[in-house]
Each structure stands twice: as C-alpha cells, then as structure tokens.
Amino acid sequence: MKSYSEAVTESSLRASISVGLRQLAQAIDHNEAELFLSHSAPAQSACEQVSTWLKSHATTYDGRVIDLSWFRHLLAEELDTLRYMIGEKAFWSGNYSDAGRLFNELATRMTR
C-alpha cells in the first residue's frame, strides 16, 4: 500500500473533515444530497480523501496511524468546533449533526 506519510498531517485530516462537514450540511440544507453523490464536489472529495487514508492506514508525519477510532474522535471534535464557532442555534438548524453522520457513513463505507 502507498504511504501518505509525507503529505498527511493532523491539520490536513482535520481540514478535510471540516470542509466535508460544511459542504454536506449545505447540501442537506438545499436538499442536494443526490447532487453531492453524482458530481465531484468538495464534500465528496473530502470523504474520498479521508476514506483513502483510512483504507491505506496512512500515517501522519509524526507516525500516528489514521484509523477509524482517531477519525471518529477528530470528527466529533470538528463538530464541537463548528458548534462553538457558529453557535448552538445555527449548528442545530444547519444540519451539521446530520452532516457528521453522513460524513462518517460515506468515509467508512468507502473503506470496505
């Protein structure tokens, strides 16, 4: 399997998760889930990137393996960060929780 250790950092993993969450929440808000699944969108790209890292057990530059447990931990942290940044009301009315579930499902389904 190809190693991604030169390019992967915790920051790049978090950035992929954050972009994916925001884009998925927007797609859900506009009822564009089918559009997301049928076109190359930033959210799809983010899910695919995370899935690739998970599937290949990529390691970060400092030697940490990107596994399901760490991904889900970072996903939860990124959701908390979004909730803090935009506020409780905007978070819950903005489909971010649904986006988190969908991102988890898509990124992990692609690893099977």
C-alpha positions in Angstrom: 0.0 0.0 0.0 1.1 3.5 -0.7 2.3 5.6 2.2 1.0 9.1 2.6 3.3 10.0 5.4 5.0 12.9 3.6 1.7 14.7 3.0 -0.6 13.8 5.8 -0.8 15.9 9.0 -3.4 16.1 11.7 -4.2 19.5 10.3 -4.8 18.2 6.8 -7.0 15.4 8.2 -9.0 18.0 10.3 -9.3 20.3 7.2 -10.7 17.5 5.1 -13.3 16.7 7.8 -14.2 20.4 8.3 -14.6 21.1 4.6 -16.7 17.9 4.2 -18.9 18.8 7.2 -19.6 22.3 5.9 -20.3 21.2 2.4 -22.5 18.3 3.4 -24.5 20.5 5.8 -25.1 22.9 2.9 -26.1 20.2 0.5 -28.5 18.7 3.1 -29.9 22.2 3.7 -30.6 22.7 0.0 -31.8 19.1 -0.5 -28.9 18.4 -2.8 -27.7 15.0 -1.5 -28.2 13.4 -4.9 -26.2 16.3 -6.5 -23.4 15.6 -4.0 -23.3 11.9 -4.8 -23.4 12.4 -8.6 -20.9 15.2 -9.0 -17.3 15.9 -7.9 -17.9 18.3 -5.0 -15.7 19.4 -2.2 -17.6 17.2 0.2 -17.2 14.2 -1.9 -13.5 14.9 -2.4 -13.1 15.3 1.4 -14.9 12.0 2.1 -12.8 10.2 -0.6 -9.6 11.6 0.8 -10.4 10.5 4.4 -11.5 7.1 3.1 -8.3 6.6 1.2 -6.3 7.5 4.3 -8.4 5.1 6.4 -8.2 2.3 3.9 -4.4 2.5 3.5 -3.8 3.0 7.2 -1.9 6.1 6.3 0.4 7.6 8.9 1.0 11.2 9.7 4.4 12.8 9.5 4.8 12.1 13.2 3.9 8.4 12.9 0.3 8.3 14.0 -1.9 5.8 12.1 -5.1 7.2 10.7 -7.6 4.6 11.9 -11.3 4.6 12.4 -11.1 5.5 16.1 -8.9 8.5 15.6 -11.0 9.7 12.6 -14.2 9.5 14.7 -12.6 11.3 17.5 -11.5 14.1 15.2 -14.9 14.2 13.5 -16.5 14.7 16.9 -14.0 17.5 17.8 -14.6 19.2 14.4 -18.4 19.1 15.1 -17.8 20.6 18.5 -15.6 23.3 17.0 -18.2 24.2 14.4 -20.9 24.4 17.1 -18.7 26.7 19.1 -17.9 28.9 16.1 -21.4 29.3 14.7 -23.4 29.0 17.9 -25.9 26.3 19.2 -28.9 27.6 17.3 -27.1 27.9 13.9 -25.5 24.5 14.5 -28.7 22.6 15.2 -30.7 24.4 12.5 -27.9 24.0 10.0 -27.9 20.2 9.6 -24.4 19.8 10.9 -25.3 16.8 13.1 -26.8 15.0 10.0 -23.7 16.0 8.0 -21.5 14.4 10.7 -23.4 11.1 10.5 -23.4 11.2 6.7 -19.6 12.0 6.5 -18.9 9.1 8.9 -21.0 6.8 6.8 -19.5 7.8 3.5 -15.9 7.8 4.6 -16.1 4.5 6.3 -18.3 2.8 3.7 -15.7 3.6 1.1 -13.1 1.7 3.1 -14.9 -1.6 2.9 
